[in-house]
């Protein structure tokens, strides 16, 4: 049984003068034959996770194992073989090669894997027939609808019959009629011997999934109202990359807003004093915190839910605005 | 990847066609310059051949038979003829002069040859001069048989036409009798400046005379043109560089535009070397198509050049070879771009 197992996966990379960590200690166990749905808004790390599963980026920590293949440590010829035979990818916006017709696009992975031209052409034609494009084999991407292009992309991903299929936002550029056809095909691909992982922010796909992973999980919103937090000097309220649904207002003391630099040092972005607030972007857009927050001295802050915070603002309470 | 490269060529055919025409024009200029440089040699060789002389004998101290002017008595011709191995010896004169053309002048090479001797070219129309006051001229001068032409103050009747008879980069040749040449350029002195020899002299030539073989005569003729020919070579190399830049920029631009394609290719397991081969194929196809176009353009333009242009066969054969090298070098620019594209870039949106 070739299960897909992700353990403690952390991906980080420098972005200008700070470090971004789109995935932090991520875990996943997808049984063989399952359709896994990665749900979450833009920027939450879905594509990063697919890239790591496709052996296209090296994580800082953790492992991805599919069957007996340890994906994160692949190098050289083993890496090339994995990309050719171990994984098929349906890219966002199809990413077909515009100069090649449908058959030739599907032939690309097979030709790269050394399949003879005639055999590759025969199989490509067969695959296009399977995704309902038998009549469009000689059309270029520009002459096809979005749904047809997406089906060509699926056929290309299946060219070398990979045991792992990754699809990045497969319904993002399709209308609802096209979505229906593509979803049926994707659902049918998850069967014993293959794991299908689909990233999307389209929750219409939820009923199809065997396993749903929310990369930014909804935290139960506390309806108990404001939460007062007392911080000792140097105590960290939240780190960069943490998830949180509260906006904090400083009651007393001072809070440092800080960010880690790629060289390991720290940059202090702001010092937030009494009456000012911080952390509203992550809470409003359900994004990981873009910076950390730490008490400089004995400090008291109050955390508000988005609703409470809005009510407070409308009532004219609270002063300055901070990111 | 070969198919993808060729399909991409088709896909961007307008751009590649424009680049091919641009590169072809540059290659054609290079070919024409090769033809120009080669014409100096082939024209001189053809003229030497037309004299039917194996050796050119002149007074000692001259750099060669065609760049010096040192008269010797005509009687010395008989002394040379008596040298063992010499089959025939003829007095001959070569002077640079002008003829009238409309209200102006036109440069001509004037040759004085002995009746029945060596030095006369093949006659294409009319006859060789057989009496004083007659001339045989190059067809390019524009005279017909029976016309009158003037060298200096002296008038000559055109009695014959010799086609393609030029020297000194397309300057027309005019042949007159030796006595006329002596009258014009030696003030009637019964001498000569060159003694044309047929045969292989095995003994010493008469004292005071030096013999130059055909190759030496050619070198003598081309020596004054060496700076011009070196300049042509420099320009030709510059043109190769321009061609490489055109192909390189097209391949580079294409590589920039194909970043997403390259990322997809890599993501599905294509090797960087396979991408490189694809780019190289595009550059080589562009270069070779340009070379073929250039050969056609060169051959069409050569006749309309005011200077003689003789594109050598070796240049036409060499051009595609150089074009392939130029194309391969140019493709390195695009290869650099393809190498640095991460496969994860394939995940990007439109």
Boltz contact constraints between the chains, C-beta under 6 A:
constraints:
  - contact:
      token1: [A, 47]
      token2: [B, 347]
      max_distance: 6.0
  - contact:
      token1: [A, 51]
      token2: [B, 344]
      max_distance: 6.0
  - contact:
      token1: [A, 51]
      token2: [B, 347]
      max_distance: 6.0
  - contact:
      token1: [A, 56]
      token2: [B, 343]
      max_distance: 6.0
  - contact:
      token1: [A, 56]
      token2: [B, 344]
      max_distance: 6.0
  - contact:
      token1: [A, 57]
      token2: [B, 344]
      max_distance: 6.0
  - contact:
      token1: [A, 80]
      token2: [B, 269]
      max_distance: 6.0
  - contact:
      token1: [A, 83]
      token2: [B, 269]
      max_distance: 6.0
  - contact:
      token1: [A, 84]
      token2: [B, 269]
      max_distance: 6.0
  - contact:
      token1: [A, 89]
      token2: [B, 267]
      max_distance: 6.0
  - contact:
      token1: [A, 91]
      token2: [B, 346]
      max_distance: 6.0
  - contact:
      token1: [A, 92]
      token2: [B, 349]
      max_distance: 6.0
  - contact:
      token1: [A, 93]
      token2: [B, 349]
      max_distance: 6.0
  - contact:
      token1: [A, 93]
      token2: [B, 350]
      max_distance: 6.0
  - contact:
      token1: [A, 95]
      token2: [B, 260]
      max_distance: 6.0
  - contact:
      token1: [A, 95]
      token2: [B, 264]
      max_distance: 6.0
  - contact:
      token1: [A, 95]
      token2: [B, 346]
      max_distance: 6.0
  - contact:
      token1: [A, 97]
      token2: [B, 261]
      max_distance: 6.0
  - contact:
      token1: [A, 99]
      token2: [B, 7]
      max_distance: 6.0
  - contact:
      token1: [A, 99]
      token2: [B, 8]
      max_distance: 6.0
  - contact:
      token1: [A, 99]
      token2: [B, 11]
      max_distance: 6.0
  - contact:
      token1: [A, 100]
      token2: [B, 7]
      max_distance: 6.0
  - contact:
      token1: [A, 108]
      token2: [B, 268]
      max_distance: 6.0
  - contact:
      token1: [A, 109]
      token2: [B, 268]
      max_distance: 6.0
  - contact:
      token1: [A, 112]
      token2: [B, 268]
      max_distance: 6.0
  - contact:
      token1: [A, 112]
      token2: [B, 269]
      max_distance: 6.0
  - contact:
      token1: [A, 112]
      token2: [B, 270]
      max_distance: 6.0
  - contact:
      token1: [A, 168]
      token2: [B, 347]
      max_distance: 6.0
